[in-house]
Amino acid sequence: MKKLIIKSFLILGILIASSCESIVEDINANPNDILTTDVENKLFLTGSLLANIQMQLGHLNRIGQMYSGQLIGFSSLYSNIYGFNLSTAEANSEWNALYVGVLTNMRNVAANSSSPLLVGIAQIVEAHAVGTAASIWGDIPYTEAANPEISDPVFDSQVSVYNAAISLLDQGISSLQSASSSNLAEDIYFGGDKDKWIAAAYTLKARFSLHKKDYAAAASAAANGIRSAAGDMRFYPKASANTSGDKNLFFTILEGSRAGDIGNSSGGVESYLIQMLDASTAVSRNNAKTDETARLGYYRINSTGGSANDGVIAGTEPQNLVTYFENELILAETKARAGSLNDGLPHLNNVRAWLNSGGHLNDNHIGNPYKYEAYTAADFASGGLENADGVEAKTAFLREVIEERYVSGFGTHMAYNDARRLRKSDAAYAVPFVLVNGPNPPYPERMPYATNELNSNENAPTEDPGIFTKTEVNR
């Protein structure tokens, strides 16, 4: 990290004093220099929230979706990556977003702001970013990271980073509990609504506990998490359909140099996700209580770009970060694990009721058929609607919960995280997606470290461990 120059939108002038300081004091001072103290703390916020969006929804997110059977790399760069030819250079953008865009600025806000609202938001944003980083890379620099006095920060273990992120979420919740909501235009997620931030923080605690397979802690946190889709944390593109500017990140790459490179449906070739939604395929999840016609159209991505993409990656379509459906599906899984399917069933049905309201669709697709009737315990009994192969009823239920996470979580890291979490110990629940090399290992288990970090940090590994090396929580 020695060569990683910390850039915000400020310039910090440093004047080295000499023994004649009193004589020449301020002689070289530039009145145009901007110091950290000259900038309102809230002005650091928007840039960091955008950097967090890049961290959550950028290039590595799409790679994770390819490695979990949701997307296909059809050509050029993405075709190579889809075939597991993934270089360390592909991680530079997200690495920079984490350590420069989020950590540096959010720590400045947390350390220097007198506003409990700003401090709490800064703590939660940092925890969100660093928890995601631990999930995709494993061990990363954290305790010594973004410290101008340490040029070569040590790599902390994945579990310790998860624990630190969860602890920081607790700090953020505490800070916000003593704050008042205010109209904060710089907060492009929730506009300064502290209650929405608190609920999202609890859902993030549940997410990271789930990654660690600490299912009791996940259930406890989710009990206080996001309670309706109105509380979802999402990236809302600011540009209109006919103007340039901030747009859906996936739409942007297909409208640029990557047109034709990546998608999920092209020339009769469909990803596993699309096959699951298609009623005509052998792996379809449609049944007497479920009609996925509308979601199939909404999720289908034309790799050539253009106006055909009027669904999940339309230019102005919001992108999910932390959601109500995720929180409910965490509760469905963890409560069923600890008890019976009847303990988790109400939460799965809450998600199905939301789907049945059309809440997951935009105006271009809401007129197409969809149906998500409530399931009953009998549907998961041997021979039932969701248990044609006669497995144990709770296994059938958990299989459906994970399948719903796989589908509803499209566009996030959820499916990639679940694939790695469940592969070893819970294969009976995992979605049996087909990778490039077929159903047999090796499977991608992590993203490569950034080239910039490997080349500049003396505490970095001599070479990247490789994408097939399991991280600590998934060994």
Secondary structure, 3 states (H helix, E strand, C coil): CCCCCCCCCCCCCCCCCCCCHHHHCCCCCCCCCCCHHHCCHHHHHHHHHHHHHHHHHCHHHHHHHHCCCCCEECCHHHHHHHCCCCCHHHHHHHHHHHHHHHHHHHHHHHHHCCCHHHHHHHHHHHHHHHHHHHHHHCCEECCCCCCCCCCCCCEECHHHHHHHHHHHHHHHHHHHHCCCCCCCCCCCCCCCCHHHHHHHHHHHHHHHHHHCCCHHHHHHHHCCCCCCHHHCEEECCCCCCCCCCCCCHHHHHHHCCCCCCEECEECCEECHHHHHHCCCCCCCCCECCEECHHHHHHHCCECCCCCCCCCCCCCCCCEEEECHHHHHHHHHHHHHHHCCHHHHHHHHHHHHHHHHCCCCCCCCCCCCCCEECCCCHHHHCCCCCCCCCCCCHHHHHHHHHHHHHHHHCCCCCHHHHHHHHHCCCCCCCCCCCCECCECCCCCCCCCCCCHHHHHHCCCCCCCCCCCCCCCHHHC
